[in-house]
């Protein structure tokens, strides 16, 4: 019976590790998404600034 408990504990540890990796991946995806959004906004702001300077 002890080996069954050991296998269950091992499986639970693997699940926790996998959940942690999945959570970390989601955090990294979200960070990348935010950074891309900020870069797009910055590029648009710079284009607008260049357009206004060009119109003068």
C-alpha positions as a printed Julia matrix, in Angstrom:
56×3 Matrix{Float64}:
 0.0    0.0     0.0
 2.92   2.35    0.66
 4.0    2.29   -2.98
 0.51   3.43   -4.03
 0.72   6.45   -1.73
 4.2    7.2    -3.08
 2.96   7.07   -6.68
 0.01   9.34   -5.84
 2.33  11.86   -4.14
 4.67  11.71   -7.13
 1.78  12.31   -9.53
 0.49  15.24   -7.45
 3.96  16.79   -7.39
 4.22  16.45  -11.17
 0.79  18.08  -11.57
 1.78  21.0    -9.33
 4.97  21.46  -11.32
 3.07  21.37  -14.62
 0.53  23.87  -13.27
 3.36  26.18  -12.22
 4.95  25.97  -15.66
 1.59  26.65  -17.35
 1.01  29.65  -15.1
 4.49  31.01  -15.85
 3.87  30.57  -19.59
 0.62  32.53  -19.35
 2.39  35.31  -17.44
 5.09  35.49  -20.11
 2.5   35.58  -22.91
 0.64  38.41  -21.17
 3.87  40.36  -20.64
 4.75  39.95  -24.32
 1.28  41.07  -25.33
 1.56  44.21  -23.16
 5.02  45.02  -24.51
 3.85  44.67  -28.13
 0.87  46.91  -27.38
 3.12  49.54  -25.81
 5.53  49.37  -28.75
 2.65  49.86  -31.21
 1.33  52.83  -29.23
 4.81  54.36  -29.09
 5.34  53.86  -32.83
 1.95  55.46  -33.55
 2.79  58.39  -31.29
 6.09  58.9   -33.09
 4.39  58.7   -36.49
 1.84  61.3   -35.37
 4.63  63.56  -34.13
 6.51  63.22  -37.42
 3.33  63.91  -39.38
 2.67  67.09  -37.39
 6.25  68.31  -37.86
 6.0   67.6   -41.58
 2.76  69.61  -41.93
 4.3   72.79  -40.47
